């Protein structure tokens, strides 16, 4: 959940891969006024398409530019606004017109919350300075309020029942 300004400053020397984990060293973040520097961690599968693409991009651009996000010929780094514009263009191409690079940050936070991560874990992952700042990104979902999805409770969703099952339930309810 990197900000465009953070992504623009990532250098190859700050990216390490080991044991199915990528560590990205973030030298300067929006909320790091004390210049403590942070790292973000990402899981990846060695040998996966993403791994191979990253290795190829590193080989292609590393000799020309020390920054991970460089222009296609690898000669200079992309700016924060270039990264933002590219993300907006990619999102529009998949039918999400009007969405910006910040949708990845909001979406990542909400995905983590929906899959059971605590607010503190999400705050640390996204490097939010406060829970109040993070809460503006989180939408209300049942799991965030302690409710499990029916399938997680071992229950079937009534709307996924067959016509026969719904008719049986209706007949049973009437006879009670």
VOKOLZA-274225 format. One record per residue: residue number from 1; residue in three letters; x, y, z of N, C-alpha, C, CB in turn. Coordinates in steps of 0.05 Angstrom, whole numbers, plus 5000, padded with zeros to 4 digits. Glycine has a CB too. Layout:
+-----+--------+------+------+------+------+------+------+------+------+------+------+------+------+
| num | residu |  n.x |  n.y |  n.z | ca.x | ca.y | ca.z |  c.x |  c.y |  c.z | cb.x | cb.y | cb.z |
+-----+--------+------+------+------+------+------+------+------+------+------+------+------+------+
| NUM |    ALA |    X |    Y |    Z |    X |    Y |    Z |    X |    Y |    Z |    X |    Y |    Z |
...
+-----+--------+------+------+------+------+------+------+------+------+------+------+------+------+
***
This chain:
+-----+--------+------+------+------+------+------+------+------+------+------+------+------+------+
| num | residu |  n.x |  n.y |  n.z | ca.x | ca.y | ca.z |  c.x |  c.y |  c.z | cb.x | cb.y | cb.z |
+-----+--------+------+------+------+------+------+------+------+------+------+------+------+------+
|   1 |    UNK | 5017 | 4976 | 5000 | 5000 | 5000 | 5000 | 5017 | 5025 | 5000 | 4981 | 5000 | 5024 |
|   2 |    UNK | 5034 | 5027 | 4980 | 5052 | 5050 | 4977 | 5037 | 5074 | 4965 | 5076 | 5043 | 4961 |
|   3 |    UNK | 5045 | 5097 | 4974 | 5035 | 5122 | 4962 | 5052 | 5126 | 4936 | 5038 | 5146 | 4981 |
|   4 |    UNK | 5040 | 5141 | 4917 | 5055 | 5146 | 4892 | 5081 | 5160 | 4897 | 5038 | 5163 | 4873 |
|   5 |    UNK | 5082 | 5178 | 4917 | 5106 | 5193 | 4923 | 5128 | 5174 | 4934 | 5101 | 5215 | 4943 |
|   6 |    UNK | 5119 | 5153 | 4949 | 5138 | 5134 | 4960 | 5148 | 5115 | 4938 | 5124 | 5117 | 4982 |
|   7 |    UNK | 5130 | 5106 | 4921 | 5138 | 5089 | 4899 | 5158 | 5102 | 4880 | 5113 | 5080 | 4882 |
|   8 |    UNK | 5155 | 5128 | 4876 | 5173 | 5143 | 4858 | 5202 | 5143 | 4868 | 5163 | 5171 | 4854 |
|   9 |    UNK | 5205 | 5141 | 4894 | 5232 | 5143 | 4906 | 5245 | 5116 | 4913 | 5230 | 5158 | 4932 |
|  10 |    UNK | 5232 | 5094 | 4906 | 5244 | 5067 | 4912 | 5267 | 5061 | 4894 | 5222 | 5045 | 4910 |
|  11 |    UNK | 5289 | 5054 | 4906 | 5313 | 5047 | 4890 | 5317 | 5017 | 4891 | 5338 | 5062 | 4900 |
|  12 |    UNK | 5330 | 5007 | 4870 | 5335 | 4978 | 4869 | 5351 | 4968 | 4893 | 5350 | 4971 | 4843 |
|  13 |    UNK | 5369 | 4985 | 4903 | 5386 | 4977 | 4926 | 5369 | 4973 | 4951 | 5407 | 4998 | 4931 |
|  14 |    UNK | 5344 | 4984 | 4951 | 5326 | 4982 | 4974 | 5306 | 4960 | 4971 | 5312 | 5008 | 4978 |
|  15 |    UNK | 5309 | 4943 | 4951 | 5290 | 4921 | 4946 | 5306 | 4895 | 4949 | 5276 | 4923 | 4918 |
|  16 |    UNK | 5297 | 4878 | 4968 | 5310 | 4852 | 4972 | 5289 | 4830 | 4970 | 5325 | 4851 | 4998 |
|  17 |    UNK | 5296 | 4808 | 4959 | 5279 | 4784 | 4957 | 5292 | 4761 | 4972 | 5274 | 4777 | 4927 |
|  18 |    UNK | 5276 | 4748 | 4990 | 5287 | 4726 | 5004 | 5264 | 4709 | 5016 | 5307 | 4735 | 5027 |
|  19 |    UNK | 5266 | 4683 | 5012 | 5247 | 4665 | 5025 | 5218 | 4672 | 5019 | 5252 | 4663 | 5054 |
|  20 |    UNK | 5211 | 4678 | 4995 | 5183 | 4684 | 4988 | 5173 | 4711 | 4998 | 5166 | 4663 | 4998 |
|  21 |    UNK | 5192 | 4729 | 5004 | 5184 | 4755 | 5015 | 5201 | 4777 | 5001 | 5189 | 4757 | 5046 |
|  22 |    UNK | 5187 | 4799 | 4994 | 5201 | 4822 | 4983 | 5200 | 4844 | 5004 | 5188 | 4832 | 4956 |
|  23 |    UNK | 5224 | 4855 | 5010 | 5225 | 4878 | 5029 | 5231 | 4902 | 5012 | 5246 | 4873 | 5051 |
|  24 |    UNK | 5215 | 4923 | 5015 | 5219 | 4948 | 5001 | 5225 | 4970 | 5022 | 5193 | 4956 | 4984 |
|  25 |    UNK | 5249 | 4980 | 5020 | 5257 | 5001 | 5039 | 5246 | 5028 | 5030 | 5289 | 5003 | 5041 |
|  26 |    UNK | 5230 | 5041 | 5047 | 5218 | 5067 | 5041 | 5234 | 5088 | 5056 | 5187 | 5068 | 5049 |
|  27 |    UNK | 5250 | 5103 | 5041 | 5268 | 5123 | 5054 | 5252 | 5146 | 5065 | 5288 | 5132 | 5034 |
|  28 |    UNK | 5233 | 5156 | 5050 | 5218 | 5180 | 5058 | 5188 | 5175 | 5053 | 5228 | 5205 | 5042 |
|  29 |    UNK | 5173 | 5177 | 5075 | 5144 | 5174 | 5073 | 5130 | 5199 | 5082 | 5135 | 5150 | 5090 |
|  30 |    UNK | 5106 | 5203 | 5073 | 5090 | 5227 | 5079 | 5088 | 5231 | 5109 | 5062 | 5225 | 5067 |
|  31 |    UNK | 5085 | 5209 | 5124 | 5080 | 5212 | 5153 | 5105 | 5206 | 5169 | 5058 | 5193 | 5161 |
|  32 |    UNK | 5129 | 5208 | 5157 | 5154 | 5201 | 5171 | 5170 | 5227 | 5175 | 5170 | 5180 | 5155 |
|  33 |    UNK | 5159 | 5246 | 5191 | 5173 | 5271 | 5195 | 5199 | 5268 | 5210 | 5154 | 5290 | 5210 |
|  34 |    UNK | 5201 | 5246 | 5225 | 5226 | 5242 | 5241 | 5247 | 5227 | 5224 | 5219 | 5225 | 5266 |
|  35 |    UNK | 5241 | 5221 | 5199 | 5259 | 5208 | 5181 | 5270 | 5181 | 5193 | 5283 | 5226 | 5174 |
|  36 |    UNK | 5251 | 5165 | 5204 | 5259 | 5140 | 5215 | 5262 | 5118 | 5194 | 5238 | 5131 | 5235 |
|  37 |    UNK | 5252 | 5123 | 5170 | 5252 | 5104 | 5148 | 5237 | 5079 | 5156 | 5281 | 5098 | 5140 |
|  38 |    UNK | 5224 | 5067 | 5136 | 5208 | 5043 | 5141 | 5212 | 5023 | 5119 | 5178 | 5051 | 5144 |
|  39 |    UNK | 5202 | 4999 | 5124 | 5202 | 4979 | 5104 | 5174 | 4968 | 5100 | 5222 | 4956 | 5111 |
|  40 |    UNK | 5167 | 4961 | 5076 | 5142 | 4947 | 5071 | 5149 | 4920 | 5061 | 5124 | 4963 | 5050 |
|  41 |    UNK | 5133 | 4900 | 5068 | 5139 | 4872 | 5061 | 5116 | 4861 | 5044 | 5143 | 4855 | 5086 |
|  42 |    UNK | 5123 | 4845 | 5025 | 5103 | 4833 | 5007 | 5110 | 4804 | 5003 | 5102 | 4848 | 4980 |
|  43 |    UNK | 5090 | 4787 | 5003 | 5095 | 4758 | 4997 | 5096 | 4756 | 4966 | 5072 | 4740 | 5009 |
|  44 |    UNK | 5112 | 4737 | 4957 | 5112 | 4730 | 4929 | 5120 | 4701 | 4926 | 5132 | 4749 | 4913 |
|  45 |    UNK | 5113 | 4690 | 4904 | 5121 | 4662 | 4898 | 5145 | 4661 | 4880 | 5097 | 4646 | 4886 |
|  46 |    UNK | 5168 | 4651 | 4890 | 5191 | 4649 | 4873 | 5184 | 4632 | 4848 | 5215 | 4636 | 4888 |
|  47 |    UNK | 5192 | 4643 | 4825 | 5187 | 4629 | 4799 | 5160 | 4636 | 4787 | 5188 | 4600 | 4804 |
|  48 |    UNK | 5144 | 4652 | 4802 | 5118 | 4660 | 4791 | 5121 | 4681 | 4768 | 5100 | 4672 | 4813 |
|  49 |    UNK | 5100 | 4686 | 4754 | 5101 | 4706 | 4732 | 5110 | 4733 | 4743 | 5074 | 4709 | 4719 |
|  50 |    UNK | 5100 | 4741 | 4767 | 5107 | 4766 | 4779 | 5137 | 4767 | 4785 | 5091 | 4772 | 4804 |
|  51 |    UNK | 5147 | 4745 | 4796 | 5176 | 4743 | 4802 | 5193 | 4746 | 4777 | 5182 | 4717 | 4817 |
|  52 |    UNK | 5185 | 4732 | 4757 | 5200 | 4732 | 4732 | 5200 | 4760 | 4719 | 5189 | 4711 | 4712 |
|  53 |    UNK | 5176 | 4773 | 4719 | 5174 | 4800 | 4708 | 5191 | 4819 | 4723 | 5145 | 4809 | 4708 |
|  54 |    UNK | 5191 | 4817 | 4750 | 5207 | 4835 | 4766 | 5237 | 4831 | 4760 | 5201 | 4832 | 4796 |
|  55 |    UNK | 5246 | 4807 | 4758 | 5274 | 4801 | 4753 | 5282 | 4812 | 4725 | 5279 | 4770 | 4754 |
|  56 |    UNK | 5264 | 4808 | 4706 | 5270 | 4819 | 4679 | 5271 | 4849 | 4679 | 5248 | 4809 | 4658 |
|  57 |    UNK | 5253 | 4862 | 4693 | 5253 | 4892 | 4694 | 5278 | 4901 | 4709 | 5228 | 4902 | 4709 |
|  58 |    UNK | 5286 | 4887 | 4730 | 5311 | 4895 | 4744 | 5335 | 4893 | 4726 | 5315 | 4876 | 4769 |
|  59 |    UNK | 5337 | 4872 | 4711 | 5360 | 4868 | 4692 | 5359 | 4890 | 4670 | 5359 | 4840 | 4680 |
|  60 |    UNK | 5335 | 4896 | 4660 | 5331 | 4915 | 4639 | 5339 | 4943 | 4647 | 5303 | 4915 | 4629 |
|  61 |    UNK | 5331 | 4951 | 4671 | 5333 | 4980 | 4678 | 5355 | 4986 | 4699 | 5308 | 4989 | 4688 |
|  62 |    UNK | 5364 | 4967 | 4714 | 5382 | 4973 | 4736 | 5408 | 4987 | 4728 | 5389 | 4947 | 4750 |
|  63 |    UNK | 5419 | 4979 | 4706 | 5444 | 4991 | 4697 | 5441 | 5021 | 4689 | 5456 | 4976 | 4674 |
|  64 |    UNK | 5416 | 5027 | 4680 | 5411 | 5054 | 4669 | 5401 | 5073 | 4691 | 5392 | 5053 | 4647 |
|  65 |    UNK | 5385 | 5063 | 4709 | 5371 | 5080 | 4729 | 5370 | 5065 | 4755 | 5343 | 5088 | 4719 |
|  66 |    UNK | 5377 | 5078 | 4777 | 5376 | 5065 | 4803 | 5347 | 5061 | 4815 | 5393 | 5080 | 4823 |
|  67 |    UNK | 5328 | 5074 | 4802 | 5300 | 5074 | 4812 | 5284 | 5051 | 4800 | 5286 | 5100 | 4806 |
|  68 |    UNK | 5267 | 5038 | 4816 | 5251 | 5016 | 4807 | 5231 | 5024 | 4786 | 5236 | 5003 | 4831 |
|  69 |    UNK | 5218 | 5047 | 4791 | 5198 | 5057 | 4772 | 5211 | 5077 | 4753 | 5173 | 5069 | 4787 |
|  70 |    UNK | 5220 | 5067 | 4730 | 5233 | 5085 | 4711 | 5217 | 5084 | 4685 | 5262 | 5076 | 4706 |
|  71 |    UNK | 5224 | 5102 | 4667 | 5210 | 5102 | 4641 | 5217 | 5077 | 4626 | 5216 | 5128 | 4624 |
|  72 |    UNK | 5204 | 5071 | 4603 | 5207 | 5046 | 4590 | 5235 | 5040 | 4580 | 5189 | 5044 | 4566 |
|  73 |    UNK | 5250 | 5061 | 4573 | 5278 | 5055 | 4565 | 5297 | 5054 | 4588 | 5287 | 5076 | 4544 |
|  74 |    UNK | 5286 | 5058 | 4613 | 5302 | 5055 | 4637 | 5322 | 5078 | 4642 | 5317 | 5030 | 4636 |
|  75 |    UNK | 5319 | 5100 | 4629 | 5339 | 5121 | 4631 | 5334 | 5141 | 4654 | 5340 | 5137 | 4606 |
|  76 |    UNK | 5309 | 5144 | 4663 | 5304 | 5162 | 4686 | 5280 | 5153 | 4702 | 5301 | 5191 | 4676 |
|  77 |    UNK | 5278 | 5161 | 4727 | 5256 | 5153 | 4744 | 5230 | 5166 | 4736 | 5263 | 5159 | 4773 |
|  78 |    UNK | 5208 | 5153 | 4743 | 5182 | 5165 | 4739 | 5176 | 5183 | 4762 | 5160 | 5143 | 4736 |
|  79 |    UNK | 5162 | 5204 | 4756 | 5154 | 5222 | 4778 | 5129 | 5212 | 4791 | 5149 | 5251 | 4767 |
|  80 |    UNK | 5123 | 5224 | 4814 | 5099 | 5216 | 4829 | 5074 | 5220 | 4811 | 5096 | 5233 | 4855 |
|  81 |    UNK | 5073 | 5242 | 4796 | 5050 | 5247 | 4779 | 5048 | 5227 | 4755 | 5050 | 5276 | 4768 |
|  82 |    UNK | 5071 | 5218 | 4745 | 5072 | 5198 | 4724 | 5061 | 5171 | 4734 | 5100 | 5195 | 4713 |
|  83 |    UNK | 5069 | 5163 | 4758 | 5060 | 5138 | 4770 | 5030 | 5140 | 4774 | 5074 | 5132 | 4796 |
|  84 |    UNK | 5021 | 5163 | 4784 | 4992 | 5167 | 4789 | 4976 | 5165 | 4763 | 4987 | 5194 | 4803 |
|  85 |    UNK | 4986 | 5178 | 4742 | 4973 | 5178 | 4716 | 4972 | 5150 | 4704 | 4987 | 5198 | 4696 |
|  86 |    UNK | 4994 | 5135 | 4706 | 4994 | 5108 | 4696 | 4974 | 5090 | 4711 | 5022 | 5096 | 4698 |
|  87 |    UNK | 4973 | 5093 | 4737 | 4954 | 5077 | 4753 | 4925 | 5084 | 4745 | 4958 | 5082 | 4783 |
|  88 |    UNK | 4919 | 5109 | 4741 | 4892 | 5118 | 4733 | 4885 | 5107 | 4706 | 4891 | 5149 | 4733 |
|  89 |    UNK | 4905 | 5107 | 4688 | 4900 | 5096 | 4661 | 4895 | 5066 | 4662 | 4925 | 5102 | 4643 |
|  90 |    UNK | 4911 | 5051 | 4678 | 4907 | 5022 | 4681 | 4880 | 5016 | 4694 | 4929 | 5009 | 4697 |
|  91 |    UNK | 4872 | 5031 | 4714 | 4846 | 5026 | 4726 | 4823 | 5032 | 4707 | 4843 | 5044 | 4751 |
|  92 |    UNK | 4826 | 5052 | 4690 | 4805 | 5058 | 4670 | 4803 | 5035 | 4650 | 4811 | 5085 | 4656 |
|  93 |    UNK | 4826 | 5024 | 4643 | 4827 | 5002 | 4623 | 4812 | 4977 | 4633 | 4856 | 4995 | 4617 |
|  94 |    UNK | 4810 | 4974 | 4660 | 4795 | 4951 | 4670 | 4767 | 4959 | 4680 | 4810 | 4938 | 4693 |
|  95 |    UNK | 4758 | 4982 | 4671 | 4730 | 4990 | 4677 | 4727 | 5006 | 4702 | 4713 | 4967 | 4678 |
|  96 |    UNK | 4748 | 5016 | 4714 | 4746 | 5032 | 4738 | 4753 | 5061 | 4733 | 4765 | 5020 | 4760 |
|  97 |    UNK | 4739 | 5073 | 4713 | 4745 | 5100 | 4706 | 4739 | 5119 | 4730 | 4730 | 5109 | 4681 |
|  98 |    UNK | 4755 | 5139 | 4733 | 4752 | 5158 | 4755 | 4768 | 5150 | 4780 | 4723 | 5160 | 4762 |
|  99 |    UNK | 4777 | 5125 | 4781 | 4793 | 5116 | 4804 | 4822 | 5125 | 4800 | 4792 | 5085 | 4807 |
| 100 |    UNK | 4835 | 5130 | 4822 | 4863 | 5140 | 4822 | 4881 | 5119 | 4835 | 4866 | 5167 | 4836 |
| 101 |    UNK | 4907 | 5125 | 4835 | 4926 | 5107 | 4848 | 4919 | 5102 | 4878 | 4954 | 5119 | 4846 |
| 102 |    UNK | 4905 | 5121 | 4889 | 4898 | 5118 | 4918 | 4878 | 5096 | 4922 | 4887 | 5145 | 4928 |
| 103 |    UNK | 4864 | 5087 | 4901 | 4846 | 5064 | 4903 | 4860 | 5039 | 4912 | 4831 | 5060 | 4876 |
| 104 |    UNK | 4886 | 5036 | 4905 | 4901 | 5013 | 4913 | 4906 | 5014 | 4944 | 4928 | 5012 | 4898 |
| 105 |    UNK | 4910 | 5037 | 4954 | 4915 | 5040 | 4983 | 4889 | 5035 | 4998 | 4925 | 5069 | 4989 |
| 106 |    UNK | 4867 | 5047 | 4989 | 4841 | 5043 | 5002 | 4833 | 5013 | 4999 | 4820 | 5061 | 4990 |
| 107 |    UNK | 4836 | 5003 | 4975 | 4828 | 4975 | 4970 | 4844 | 4955 | 4986 | 4830 | 4968 | 4941 |
| 108 |    UNK | 4870 | 4960 | 4988 | 4887 | 4943 | 5004 | 4879 | 4943 | 5034 | 4916 | 4951 | 5002 |
| 109 |    UNK | 4874 | 4966 | 5044 | 4865 | 4968 | 5072 | 4839 | 4954 | 5077 | 4863 | 4998 | 5081 |
| 110 |    UNK | 4820 | 4958 | 5059 | 4794 | 4944 | 5062 | 4795 | 4914 | 5058 | 4774 | 4956 | 5043 |
| 111 |    UNK | 4813 | 4906 | 5040 | 4816 | 4877 | 5036 | 4828 | 4864 | 5061 | 4835 | 4871 | 5012 |
| 112 |    UNK | 4848 | 4877 | 5073 | 4860 | 4867 | 5097 | 4839 | 4866 | 5120 | 4884 | 4884 | 5106 |
| 113 |    UNK | 4823 | 4886 | 5122 | 4802 | 4887 | 5143 | 4782 | 4865 | 5139 | 4788 | 4914 | 5144 |
| 114 |    UNK | 4773 | 4861 | 5114 | 4753 | 4841 | 5107 | 4763 | 4813 | 5112 | 4743 | 4844 | 5079 |
| 115 |    UNK | 4790 | 4809 | 5110 | 4801 | 4782 | 5114 | 4811 | 4778 | 5142 | 4824 | 4778 | 5094 |
| 116 |    UNK | 4804 | 4796 | 5160 | 4809 | 4791 | 5189 | 4832 | 4804 | 5202 | 4811 | 4763 | 5192 |
| 117 |    UNK | 4847 | 4820 | 5188 | 4870 | 4834 | 5201 | 4859 | 4855 | 5220 | 4888 | 4847 | 5180 |
| 118 |    UNK | 4874 | 4860 | 5242 | 4866 | 4881 | 5261 | 4872 | 4908 | 5249 | 4880 | 4876 | 5288 |
| 119 |    UNK | 4859 | 4928 | 5261 | 4864 | 4956 | 5252 | 4894 | 4963 | 5257 | 4846 | 4976 | 5267 |
| 120 |    UNK | 4905 | 4953 | 5278 | 4933 | 4959 | 5284 | 4952 | 4947 | 5263 | 4941 | 4949 | 5312 |
| 121 |    UNK | 4946 | 4922 | 5254 | 4962 | 4909 | 5234 | 4960 | 4925 | 5207 | 4953 | 4880 | 5230 |
| 122 |    UNK | 4936 | 4934 | 5201 | 4932 | 4949 | 5176 | 4946 | 4976 | 5178 | 4902 | 4953 | 5170 |
| 123 |    UNK | 4945 | 4988 | 5201 | 4958 | 5014 | 5205 | 4988 | 5011 | 5201 | 4953 | 5024 | 5234 |
| 124 |    UNK | 5000 | 4990 | 5212 | 5028 | 4985 | 5209 | 5035 | 4979 | 5180 | 5038 | 4962 | 5227 |
| 125 |    UNK | 5019 | 4962 | 5166 | 5025 | 4955 | 5139 | 5024 | 4979 | 5120 | 5005 | 4934 | 5129 |
| 126 |    UNK | 5004 | 4996 | 5124 | 5001 | 5019 | 5107 | 5016 | 5044 | 5117 | 4972 | 5026 | 5104 |
| 127 |    UNK | 5029 | 5041 | 5140 | 5045 | 5063 | 5151 | 5028 | 5088 | 5157 | 5068 | 5070 | 5133 |
| 128 |    UNK | 5003 | 5083 | 5167 | 4987 | 5106 | 5176 | 4997 | 5115 | 5203 | 4956 | 5098 | 5177 |
| 129 |    UNK | 4998 | 5140 | 5207 | 5008 | 5151 | 5233 | 4989 | 5146 | 5255 | 5014 | 5181 | 5230 |
| 130 |    UNK | 4963 | 5147 | 5249 | 4943 | 5143 | 5270 | 4920 | 5125 | 5261 | 4932 | 5170 | 5280 |
| 131 |    UNK | 4906 | 5114 | 5280 | 4882 | 5098 | 5273 | 4861 | 5116 | 5261 | 4871 | 5083 | 5297 |
| 132 |    UNK | 4859 | 5141 | 5270 | 4839 | 5160 | 5260 | 4844 | 5165 | 5230 | 4841 | 5187 | 5276 |
| 133 |    UNK | 4870 | 5167 | 5222 | 4876 | 5171 | 5194 | 4868 | 5146 | 5177 | 4906 | 5176 | 5190 |
| 134 |    UNK | 4873 | 5123 | 5188 | 4865 | 5098 | 5174 | 4835 | 5095 | 5172 | 4877 | 5074 | 5189 |
| 135 |    UNK | 4821 | 5102 | 5193 | 4792 | 5097 | 5193 | 4777 | 5112 | 5170 | 4780 | 5106 | 5219 |
| 136 |    UNK | 4789 | 5133 | 5160 | 4776 | 5147 | 5137 | 4777 | 5129 | 5112 | 4790 | 5173 | 5131 |
| 137 |    UNK | 4794 | 5109 | 5111 | 4797 | 5091 | 5088 | 4780 | 5066 | 5090 | 4826 | 5083 | 5085 |
| 138 |    UNK | 4772 | 5059 | 5114 | 4758 | 5034 | 5119 | 4728 | 5037 | 5116 | 4765 | 5022 | 5147 |
| 139 |    UNK | 4716 | 5019 | 5101 | 4687 | 5019 | 5099 | 4676 | 4998 | 5119 | 4678 | 5012 | 5070 |
| 140 |    UNK | 4651 | 5002 | 5127 | 4639 | 4983 | 5145 | 4633 | 4956 | 5131 | 4613 | 4994 | 5157 |
| 141 |    UNK | 4643 | 4935 | 5142 | 4637 | 4908 | 5132 | 4630 | 4890 | 5156 | 4662 | 4896 | 5117 |
| 142 |    UNK | 4613 | 4870 | 5151 | 4604 | 4853 | 5174 | 4627 | 4842 | 5190 | 4588 | 4830 | 5163 |
| 143 |    UNK | 4648 | 4832 | 5178 | 4670 | 4820 | 5192 | 4684 | 4840 | 5211 | 4691 | 4808 | 5173 |
| 144 |    UNK | 4686 | 4865 | 5202 | 4698 | 4886 | 5219 | 4683 | 4890 | 5245 | 4701 | 4912 | 5204 |
| 145 |    UNK | 4657 | 4883 | 5244 | 4640 | 4886 | 5268 | 4636 | 4859 | 5282 | 4614 | 4898 | 5260 |
| 146 |    UNK | 4652 | 4839 | 5276 | 4651 | 4814 | 5290 | 4632 | 4794 | 5278 | 4644 | 4818 | 5317 |
| 147 |    UNK | 4619 | 4799 | 5256 | 4600 | 4781 | 5243 | 4614 | 4764 | 5222 | 4576 | 4796 | 5231 |
| 148 |    UNK | 4609 | 4739 | 5222 | 4620 | 4721 | 5202 | 4601 | 4719 | 5178 | 4626 | 4694 | 5214 |
| 149 |    UNK | 4613 | 4715 | 5155 | 4597 | 4710 | 5131 | 4583 | 4683 | 5135 | 4615 | 4709 | 5105 |
| 150 |    UNK | 4559 | 4679 | 5125 | 4544 | 4653 | 5130 | 4561 | 4629 | 5123 | 4519 | 4653 | 5114 |
| 151 |    UNK | 4577 | 4629 | 5101 | 4593 | 4606 | 5094 | 4614 | 4600 | 5115 | 4605 | 4610 | 5067 |
| 152 |    UNK | 4624 | 4621 | 5129 | 4644 | 4617 | 5150 | 4632 | 4605 | 5175 | 4657 | 4644 | 5157 |
| 153 |    UNK | 4606 | 4608 | 5179 | 4592 | 4596 | 5201 | 4583 | 4568 | 5194 | 4568 | 4613 | 5209 |
| 154 |    UNK | 4589 | 4559 | 5170 | 4580 | 4532 | 5161 | 4551 | 4533 | 5152 | 4583 | 4512 | 5183 |
| 155 |    UNK | 4540 | 4557 | 5148 | 4513 | 4560 | 5140 | 4512 | 4567 | 5110 | 4498 | 4582 | 5156 |
| 156 |    UNK | 4490 | 4560 | 5098 | 4485 | 4567 | 5070 | 4471 | 4593 | 5069 | 4470 | 4545 | 5055 |
| 157 |    UNK | 4477 | 4610 | 5050 | 4463 | 4635 | 5045 | 4436 | 4627 | 5034 | 4479 | 4654 | 5026 |
| 158 |    UNK | 4414 | 4637 | 5045 | 4387 | 4630 | 5036 | 4383 | 4636 | 5007 | 4366 | 4644 | 5053 |
| 159 |    UNK | 4396 | 4657 | 4997 | 4392 | 4664 | 4969 | 4407 | 4645 | 4950 | 4401 | 4693 | 4964 |
| 160 |    UNK | 4425 | 4629 | 4960 | 4439 | 4610 | 4943 | 4425 | 4582 | 4944 | 4468 | 4607 | 4952 |
| 161 |    UNK | 4403 | 4580 | 4960 | 4389 | 4555 | 4961 | 4373 | 4550 | 4936 | 4369 | 4555 | 4985 |
| 162 |    UNK | 4369 | 4525 | 4930 | 4353 | 4517 | 4906 | 4324 | 4524 | 4912 | 4356 | 4487 | 4900 |
| 163 |    UNK | 4308 | 4524 | 4890 | 4279 | 4529 | 4893 | 4266 | 4509 | 4911 | 4265 | 4529 | 4865 |
| 164 |    UNK | 4274 | 4484 | 4909 | 4263 | 4463 | 4926 | 4269 | 4468 | 4955 | 4274 | 4435 | 4917 |
| 165 |    UNK | 4293 | 4476 | 4961 | 4301 | 4481 | 4989 | 4285 | 4505 | 5000 | 4331 | 4487 | 4991 |
| 166 |    UNK | 4281 | 4526 | 4984 | 4266 | 4549 | 4994 | 4236 | 4541 | 4997 | 4268 | 4573 | 4974 |
| 167 |    UNK | 4225 | 4526 | 4979 | 4197 | 4517 | 4982 | 4194 | 4500 | 5007 | 4188 | 4501 | 4957 |
| 168 |    UNK | 4213 | 4482 | 5012 | 4212 | 4465 | 5037 | 4212 | 4483 | 5061 | 4235 | 4445 | 5037 |
| 169 |    UNK | 4230 | 4503 | 5062 | 4232 | 4521 | 5085 | 4205 | 4536 | 5088 | 4255 | 4540 | 5081 |
| 170 |    UNK | 4194 | 4545 | 5066 | 4169 | 4560 | 5068 | 4146 | 4542 | 5078 | 4162 | 4572 | 5039 |
| 171 |    UNK | 4144 | 4518 | 5067 | 4123 | 4499 | 5076 | 4126 | 4493 | 5106 | 4123 | 4474 | 5060 |
| 172 |    UNK | 4151 | 4489 | 5114 | 4157 | 4482 | 5142 | 4149 | 4505 | 5160 | 4186 | 4474 | 5146 |
| 173 |    UNK | 4155 | 4529 | 5152 | 4149 | 4553 | 5168 | 4119 | 4557 | 5171 | 4161 | 4577 | 5155 |
| 174 |    UNK | 4104 | 4550 | 5149 | 4075 | 4554 | 5150 | 4062 | 4533 | 5169 | 4063 | 4550 | 5122 |
| 175 |    UNK | 4072 | 4509 | 5170 | 4060 | 4488 | 5186 | 4067 | 4491 | 5216 | 4069 | 4461 | 5177 |
| 176 |    UNK | 4086 | 4508 | 5222 | 4094 | 4511 | 5251 | 4074 | 4528 | 5265 | 4121 | 4523 | 5253 |
+-----+--------+------+------+------+------+------+------+------+------+------+------+------+------+
***
